Every structure is written in structure tokens, then in C-alpha cells.
Amino acid sequence: MPYLTPPLPIFKEEQRFRHPFIWVPIFPLFVVAVVALVLMLLASSGVEFLGSGYLRGNDALVPLSLITAALGATMVLIYVCNLTTEVREDGLYVRYFPFHLKFRRIAIEDVKKIEVKTYRPIRDYGGWGIKYGFSNGWVYNVSGNRGVKLHFVKGSPLLIGSQRPEALATAINKLLERR
């Protein structure tokens, strides 16, 4: 049996969390937690340095270790997260890695209409990510405030955030015209 390759995308966009407003609060906290953890470990092993008397004892070692690990894991998660949107001949595909390991296919037959939309991520959906707004439906977004909103024959609408919403809408409209 021959190897089947997926159809080439008509449109493809990959977005990542690379905005300073995400990293500015997390990175300094992580650095402070690492420095405090290292100093505490040194002090508990008997190394003397300025102020080491305040760091003796293991009462705060476990919570500080957990906080440092949680901040580090959060930074890794934010760094690897990405939203990939593809429009192929057989439908629209969306993957929000690492939450979706495979692409989610949206059949073009299920789409009633689309619109390019400017929205308020925090007010309309509670921020960025995979979110559900009771009056607005689902959203997959990484950054910005623009996207393409899909209205389905059945079910809640889905807004896909995009840095190029007009190009995404054009590609989806090509598929809608063919059906």
C-alpha cells in the first residue's frame, strides 16, 4: 500500500507565546526563586556567607523547591505552546500544542458562515489560550486581538486567533465556495 501524504495546505500559520508581557512577570520570579533556593541549600550545607544565618533550617526548602519547579514548568509550557492553523483541500485543521497532539479537523460542511473579527481577549474570553466564553463560544488564540470566527450549522461558534485573519478568511472562503 502506498504511503499517503496529507494534502498540502492552502494556508498555514503558526503562532507562539513570545510576548514580553508574559515573560516579564514570570522570569524574574523564577530567577529570584532559583537564587533563594541555591542560597538556602548552601546555608543548610554549612557554607557561611553574608546573611546565611537567616537561611538556616529546612522549613522553607520544600515549598521553595516546589515554587521553583512550578515556575520552571510554567515557563517551559509557555515556551513550547503553539497554535497551528491550516486550511487544506479537505477542511480546516487546528492544533494547540501540547494540548492537542494531533490536528483537529473542522469539516467545511459544518461551517455556516465566517467573519473576520476584532475582539477583546480578556473581556470576551478571559484571556489567551483555549477558552470558552458563554456568550461568544470557543476561542483558540495565542496573541493579538484579531481572528476568524466560524459559525457552525450546529453548536457554538469558534474563533481562531490569527496574525493574518484576512488571508485565513480568504482560504476558508475558497473551500466554502467549492462545496
NORTASUL-V708259 format. One record per backbone hydrogen bond with DSSP energy under -1.0 kcal/mol. NH is the residue of the N-H (numbers start at 1). CO is the residue of the C=O. If there is no record, write none. Layout:
nh:NH co:CO
nh:NH co:CO
This chain:
nh:10 co:87
nh:11 co:87
nh:13 co:85
nh:15 co:83
nh:18 co:16
nh:22 co:19
nh:23 co:19
nh:24 co:20
nh:27 co:23
nh:30 co:26
nh:31 co:27
nh:32 co:28
nh:33 co:29
nh:34 co:30
nh:35 co:31
nh:36 co:32
nh:37 co:33
nh:38 co:34
nh:39 co:35
nh:40 co:36
nh:41 co:37
nh:42 co:38
nh:43 co:39
nh:44 co:40
nh:45 co:41
nh:46 co:43
nh:47 co:42
nh:52 co:49
nh:54 co:51
nh:64 co:60
nh:65 co:61
nh:66 co:62
nh:67 co:63
nh:68 co:64
nh:69 co:65
nh:70 co:66
nh:71 co:67
nh:72 co:68
nh:73 co:69
nh:74 co:70
nh:75 co:71
nh:76 co:72
nh:77 co:73
nh:78 co:74
nh:79 co:75
nh:80 co:76
nh:81 co:77
nh:82 co:97
nh:83 co:15
nh:84 co:95
nh:85 co:13
nh:86 co:93
nh:87 co:11
nh:88 co:91
nh:91 co:88
nh:92 co:106
nh:93 co:86
nh:94 co:104
nh:95 co:84
nh:97 co:82
nh:99 co:96
nh:100 co:96
nh:104 co:94
nh:106 co:92
nh:110 co:107
nh:111 co:108
nh:112 co:151
nh:113 co:151
nh:115 co:149
nh:117 co:147
nh:119 co:145
nh:124 co:120
nh:125 co:121
nh:126 co:122
nh:127 co:121
nh:129 co:141
nh:131 co:139
nh:133 co:137
nh:137 co:133
nh:138 co:157
nh:139 co:131
nh:140 co:159
nh:141 co:129
nh:147 co:117
nh:148 co:160
nh:149 co:115
nh:150 co:158
nh:151 co:113
nh:153 co:110
nh:158 co:150
nh:159 co:138
nh:160 co:148
nh:161 co:140
nh:162 co:146
nh:168 co:164
nh:169 co:165
nh:170 co:166
nh:171 co:167
nh:172 co:168
nh:173 co:169
nh:174 co:170
nh:175 co:171
nh:176 co:172
nh:177 co:173
nh:178 co:174
